[in-house]
Amino acid sequence: MAALVNRKEQGILSLVVNPSLRLGIEEEYLIVDAQSADLVRKPDPEFMKLCQKELGSRVTNEYLQCQLEIGTSPQHTVSAAATELLELRKTVTRVGSQFGYAIIASSTHPFSKWRSQTHTRKERYDALRADLGQTARRLLICGMHIHIEIEDPDLRVDLMSQATYFLPHLLALSCSSPFWEGDDTVLSSYRLTVFDSLPRTGLPDPLESYSAYEALLSHMIGAGCIEDATKLWWDVRPSAKFPTLEQRITDVCSRFEDAVAIVATFQSLVAFLYGLRSANQRWRNYPPTLVNENRWLAQRYGCTGSMIDLGKGQLVPFRDLVEELIELLSPHASALGCLDELKHIRHIAEHGNSSVRQRQAYKQAVDSGDGHTDALRKVVRHLVSEFLPAE
């Protein structure tokens, strides 16, 4: 792991109020036909109406009609957020079954074609399509965003810059997009390949203060490049809507338990970084090229490969880095009441993320005699089976 440095050396020591660290989870799902396993190009409008009748604003349409997005309420603990997340997953599953739909949490669909999908008619989505052209039309991808409430804006930006180091680790744990339009991409997260074709994505700029962030934003808005902060699609960013730090690099997790583990990891990480600040220390910033290399290694290999330990300057198996991460964050996870959830990342590192399991499901189907198309349909059915934990 990286070395710590004294904050006084950085010249940015400031007095801040303890952050509440309340959290919220947003997940994007795909709507599939329970029989064919293909995406539902135009879901029955009554489906979303019934979802919203039960869940209100916690469920919304997404860019493509074959998608939907859920969001939890602000919660103080991971366990409370997990309880609500499970309720949301159960509700959209139950409502979908009334229409012959199944819901999957996968950042790409194994075989459906993006050219066959239709976008949701909203002013914002219409503008995106007009502005970004085919790069927007290809956005048949889903992600998971985690919000951590940090009331002090300067602290929000400071912790964002430090948390950037750990973004590849979170990505590796979450990868769920190995297939694209029927092909095995060899990547663990093909979603990022699609999303990175948009402007203003990737790692955030290294910023020293919230005023520096505002100056950057003002420059882009004043130049007419963007309308507001929601068009900064960084891997982690100050939320444009809430007083939160918003983590955006992760794929959506096929398994509920994996999602909760990553949420616990991110909340504990922010608490750890704030603890360093309180002790006049900070996590060392490294050149973006080095962090981007780890980002690529996570995108390519997920949890099955290695990453650069930037403190040691050498490649280290991801499993070893997970053990170090658990050791580093355990005191804060314990104080936050999410130690068990944090430790589940060890299970992901040892047994594989969703991309590993999707490839296993495909191989098992082929080995049993299925052709390519039928094997991919079985991958979808595998994803359906993983959406809710076993009772």
C-alpha positions in Angstrom: 0.0 0.0 0.0 1.0 3.6 -0.3 2.9 5.6 2.3 1.3 8.2 4.6 2.5 11.8 4.6 2.0 14.6 7.2 -0.7 17.1 6.2 1.4 20.0 7.4 3.8 19.2 4.7 1.0 19.7 2.2 0.0 23.1 3.6 -3.7 22.3 3.6 -4.4 21.7 7.3 -7.9 23.1 8.1 -10.6 22.8 10.8 -13.6 20.8 9.7 -16.7 19.4 11.4 -16.9 15.6 11.7 -18.7 14.2 8.7 -21.9 12.2 9.3 -20.9 9.5 6.8 -24.6 8.8 6.1 -24.8 6.7 2.9 -27.0 6.0 0.0 -26.9 3.4 -2.8 -27.9 3.7 -6.4 -28.1 0.6 -8.7 -29.0 0.3 -12.3 -30.7 -2.9 -13.5 -31.6 -4.6 -16.8 -35.2 -5.8 -17.5 -35.2 -9.1 -19.3 -37.9 -11.3 -20.7 -38.2 -14.3 -18.4 -38.7 -16.7 -21.3 -36.3 -15.6 -23.9 -33.7 -14.0 -21.6 -33.4 -11.1 -24.1 -33.8 -7.5 -23.0 -37.3 -6.1 -23.0 -37.0 -3.3 -25.5 -40.2 -1.4 -24.5 -41.5 -2.5 -21.1 -45.2 -2.1 -20.5 -45.7 1.4 -19.0 -47.7 -0.2 -16.2 -44.6 -1.9 -15.0 -42.9 1.3 -14.0 -46.2 2.8 -12.7 -46.6 -0.1 -10.3 -43.0 0.0 -9.2 -43.4 3.7 -8.5 -46.7 3.2 -6.7 -44.9 0.9 -4.2 -41.5 2.6 -4.1 -42.1 6.2 -5.0 -39.1 8.2 -6.2 -36.8 5.4 -5.1 -37.2 3.9 -8.5 -36.9 5.7 -11.8 -36.4 5.1 -15.5 -32.9 5.1 -16.9 -31.5 6.2 -20.2 -32.6 3.1 -22.1 -36.2 1.7 -21.7 -34.7 -1.7 -20.9 -33.2 -0.3 -17.7 -34.4 1.0 -14.4 -32.6 2.7 -11.5 -33.2 2.3 -7.8 -31.9 4.5 -4.9 -32.0 4.0 -1.2 -32.9 6.7 1.3 -30.0 8.2 3.3 -29.0 5.8 6.0 -26.6 6.0 8.9 -25.4 2.4 8.8 -24.6 -0.2 6.1 -27.0 -2.7 7.7 -29.9 -0.2 7.4 -29.0 0.6 3.8 -28.7 -3.1 3.0 -32.2 -3.8 4.4 -33.6 -1.1 2.2 -31.6 -2.2 -0.9 -33.0 -5.8 -0.4 -36.5 -4.4 -0.2 -36.0 -2.5 -3.5 -34.6 -5.6 -5.3 -37.4 -7.8 -4.0 -40.1 -5.2 -5.0 -38.9 -4.7 -8.6 -38.5 -8.5 -9.0 -42.1 -9.1 -7.7 -43.6 -6.4 -9.9 -41.6 -7.6 -12.9 -42.8 -11.1 -12.6 -46.4 -9.9 -13.1 -45.4 -8.9 -16.6 -43.2 -11.9 -17.4 -40.0 -9.9 -16.7 -37.0 -10.8 -14.7 -34.5 -8.3 -13.3 -30.7 -8.7 -13.4 -27.9 -6.7 -12.0 -25.2 -6.9 -14.6 -23.3 -4.1 -16.1 -23.8 -5.5 -19.6 -26.3 -8.0 -21.1 -24.5 -11.1 -22.4 -25.9 -11.0 -25.9 -28.5 -8.2 -26.6 -27.6 -5.6 -29.1 -27.4 -1.9 -28.3 -28.7 -1.0 -31.7 -32.0 -2.7 -30.9 -32.7 -0.6 -27.8 -34.8 2.5 -27.5 -34.0 5.4 -25.2 -36.4 6.8 -22.6 -38.0 10.0 -23.9 -37.0 12.7 -21.4 -35.6 16.1 -22.2 -32.3 15.3 -20.5 -32.0 12.0 -22.4 -33.0 13.5 -25.7 -30.3 16.2 -25.2 -27.7 13.5 -24.3 -28.5 11.6 -27.5 -28.3 14.7 -29.6 -25.1 15.9 -28.0 -23.2 12.7 -27.8 -24.5 10.8 -30.8 -23.6 7.2 -31.1 -21.5 7.2 -28.0 -24.7 7.8 -26.1 -26.7 5.2 -28.1 -24.1 2.6 -27.0 -24.8 3.1 -23.3 -26.3 -0.3 -22.7 -24.4 -0.4 -19.4 -25.3 -0.3 -15.7 -23.4 0.8 -12.7 -23.6 1.2 -8.9 -23.1 4.5 -7.2 -22.4 5.0 -3.5 -22.9 8.3 -1.8 -21.2 9.1 1.5 -22.3 12.3 3.2 -19.5 14.8 4.0 -21.0 18.1 5.0 -17.8 20.2 4.6 -17.2 20.9 0.9 -13.4 21.3 1.3 -13.2 18.0 3.1 -15.3 16.4 0.4 -12.8 17.4 -2.3 -9.8 16.5 -0.1 -11.1 13.0 0.6 -12.0 12.6 -3.0 -8.4 13.1 -4.1 -7.2 10.6 -1.6 -9.9 8.0 -2.3 -8.8 7.9 -5.9 -6.0 5.6 -5.1 -8.5 2.9 -4.0 -10.9 3.1 -6.9 -9.3 0.3 -8.9 -9.7 -2.0 -5.9 -13.4 -1.3 -5.7 -13.8 -1.9 -9.5 -12.0 -5.2 -9.3 -14.4 -6.4 -6.6 -17.5 -5.4 -8.6 -16.8 -6.4 -12.2 -19.9 -7.8 -13.9 -19.5 -7.1 -17.6 -17.4 -9.7 -19.4 -19.7 -10.2 -22.4 -20.8 -7.7 -25.0 -23.3 -8.5 -27.8 -22.6 -12.2 -27.6 -18.8 -12.0 -27.4 -16.5 -12.7 -24.5 -14.5 -9.4 -24.4 -11.7 -11.0 -22.3 -12.2 -8.0 -20.0 -13.8 -8.2 -16.6 -15.4 -4.8 -16.9 -16.3 -4.0 -20.5 -18.7 -1.4 -19.2 -15.8 1.0 -18.6 -14.7 0.6 -22.2 -18.1 1.9 -23.3 -18.4 4.6 -20.7 -14.9 6.0 -21.2 -15.9 6.9 -24.8 -17.8 9.8 -23.2 -16.1 13.0 -22.4 -15.2 14.0 -18.8 -15.0 10.4 -17.5 -12.2 8.6 -15.6 -10.2 9.7 -12.6 -11.0 13.2 -11.2 -8.6 16.0 -11.6 -6.3 16.4 -8.5 -7.9 19.4 -6.7 -6.8 21.1 -3.5 -10.1 22.7 -2.4 -13.8 23.0 -3.2 -13.1 26.5 -4.5 -10.7 24.9 -7.1 -13.5 22.5 -8.0 -16.0 25.4 -8.4 -13.5 27.3 -10.5 -13.0 24.3 -12.8 -16.8 23.9 -13.1 -17.4 27.6 -13.7 -14.8 27.6 -16.4 -16.5 24.8 -18.3 -20.0 26.1 -17.8 -18.9 29.6 -18.8 -17.3 28.3 -21.9 -20.5 26.6 -22.9 -19.1 23.1 -22.7 -21.6 21.8 -20.0 -24.7 23.1 -18.3 -24.0 21.9 -14.8 -21.9 19.6 -12.6 -24.0 16.5 -13.5 -22.0 16.4 -16.8 -18.7 15.7 -14.9 -18.9 11.9 -15.1 -15.8 11.2 -13.1 -15.2 7.8 -11.3 -15.7 9.7 -8.0 -17.0 13.2 -7.7 -18.7 15.7 -5.4 -22.3 15.0 -5.9 -24.2 17.7 -7.9 -27.4 17.1 -5.9 -26.3 16.1 -2.4 -23.6 17.0 0.1 -21.9 13.7 -0.6 -18.9 12.1 -2.1 -20.2 9.9 -4.9 -18.3 6.8 -6.0 -19.1 5.8 -9.6 -16.4 3.5 -10.8 -18.0 0.2 -9.8 -20.0 -2.2 -12.0 -23.4 -3.1 -10.5 -23.0 -6.3 -8.5 -25.0 -9.4 -9.5 -25.2 -10.5 -5.9 -26.7 -8.5 -3.2 -24.1 -9.6 -0.7 -21.3 -8.4 -2.9 -22.9 -5.0 -3.3 -23.2 -4.6 0.4 -19.6 -5.5 0.9 -18.4 -2.9 -1.5 -20.6 -0.3 0.2 -19.1 -1.2 3.6 -15.6 -0.9 2.1 -16.2 2.6 0.7 -17.8 3.9 3.9 -15.0 2.5 6.0 -12.4 3.9 3.5 -13.8 7.4 3.8 -13.9 7.1 7.6 -10.2 5.9 7.5 -9.1 8.8 5.4 -10.9 11.2 7.6 -9.2 9.6 10.6 -5.8 10.3 8.9 -6.8 13.9 8.5 -7.7 14.2 12.1 -4.2 12.9 13.0 -2.5 15.4 10.7 -1.8 12.8 8.0 -3.1 12.0 4.5 -2.8 9.2 1.9 -0.1 10.0 -0.5 -1.2 11.2 -4.0 0.4 9.4 -6.9 0.6 10.3 -10.6 -2.7 9.6 -12.3 -0.9 7.4 -14.9 0.0 4.9 -12.1 -3.5 4.9 -10.7 -4.9 4.5 -14.2 -2.6 1.5 -14.7 -4.3 -0.2 -11.8 -7.6 0.9 -13.1 -6.8 -0.9 -16.4 -5.6 -4.0 -14.5 -8.8 -4.1 -12.6 -10.8 -3.6 -15.8 -8.9 -6.4 -17.5 -8.4 -9.0 -14.8 -10.9 -8.1 -12.1 -10.0 -9.9 -8.8 -8.1 -12.7 -10.5 -4.9 -10.7 -11.3 -2.5 -8.3 -9.7 -2.2 -4.6 -9.2 0.7 -2.3 -8.5 1.3 -1.6 -4.8 2.4 1.9 -5.4 4.1 2.1 -2.1 6.3 -0.9 -2.9 6.5 -0.2 -6.6 5.7 -3.8 -7.6 2.8 -5.9 -8.8 1.0 -7.7 -6.0 -1.7 -10.4 -6.2 -5.1 -8.8 -5.7 -6.0 -11.2 -3.0 -3.0 -9.9 -1.0 -4.1 -6.3 -1.5 -7.6 -7.3 -0.2 -6.1 -8.7 3.0 -4.2 -5.4 3.5 -7.3 -3.5 2.8 -9.3 -5.4 5.4 -6.5 -4.9 8.0 -6.4 -1.2 7.2 -10.1 -0.6 7.4 -11.2 -3.0 10.1 -11.0 -0.6 13.0 -13.2 1.9 11.2 -15.6 -0.8 9.9 -15.9 -2.1 13.4 -16.8 1.4 14.7 -19.3 1.8 11.9 -20.9 -1.6 12.6 -20.1 -3.1 9.2 -17.0 -5.3 9.9 -18.7 -8.5 8.8 -19.8 -6.9 5.6 -16.3 -5.5 4.9 -14.8 -9.0 5.4 -17.0 -10.4 2.7 -14.6 -8.8 0.1 -12.2 -11.6 1.1 -14.9 -14.1 -0.2 -15.1 -12.1 -3.5 -11.3 -12.1 -4.0 -11.1 -15.9 -3.2 -14.2 -17.1 -5.2 -14.5 -14.5 -7.9 -16.7 -11.6 -8.9 -19.7 -11.7 -11.2 -17.5 -11.8 -14.3 -15.8 -14.9 -13.1 -19.1 -16.6 -12.3 -20.7 -15.6 -15.7 -17.8 -17.2 -17.5 -18.2 -20.3 -15.4 -21.9 -20.5 -16.2 -21.1 -20.2 -19.9 -18.4 -22.9 -19.8 -20.7 -25.2 -17.8 -23.4 -24.8 -20.4 -21.1 -25.4 -23.4 -19.5 -28.4 -21.6 -23.0 -29.9 -21.2 -23.6 -29.6 -25.0 -25.3 -26.2 -25.4 -24.5 -24.0 -28.4 -23.2 -20.5 -28.1 -26.6 -18.8 -28.1 -28.2 -21.2 -25.6 -25.1 -21.0 -23.3 -25.5 -17.2 -23.2 -29.1 -17.5 -22.4 -28.1 -19.7 -19.4 -25.7 -17.0 -18.3 -28.7 -14.6 -18.2 -30.7 -17.1 -16.2 -27.7 -17.5 -13.8 -27.8 -13.7 -13.3 -31.5 -13.9 -12.6 -30.9 -16.5 -9.9 -28.2 -14.3 -8.3 -30.3 -11.1 -8.1 -31.8 -12.0 -4.7 -30.0 -13.9 -1.9 -31.1 -17.4 -1.1 -33.9 -17.5 1.4 
